[in-house]
Amino acid sequence: MHKTTLYLSEELEAEIEAAARRLGVSKAEFVRRAAKRLASEVQSDRPRRNRPYPVLTGGKRRSLEEMDEAIYQSIKRRVSKR
């Protein structure tokens, strides 16, 4: 293993400490796991598609509640595909 120095904000360090404690691992192990996970996502062969949020058109006027629901359903579909 190689030693690496990271500069973290106080807030981020506190979040990492709390998350590591919840998982029952050291901060170093938590950071290694997070780095490995992110690196594998970046190297994935599957291309990431960044689709915009839905455009709510169609000639029909929608209430704020209807627009909120349409956006919620779109995000829910995207998350379920991950």
HUWO-V419932 format. One record per run of one state. SS is the DSSP state (H for helix, E for strand, - for the rest). FROM is the first residue (numbers start at 1). LEN is the number of residues. Records with the same first field share a line. If there is no record, write none. Layout:
SS=FROM-LEN ; FROM-LEN
This chain:
-=1-9 ; 24-3 ; 44-20 ; 81-2
H=10-14 ; 27-17 ; 64-17
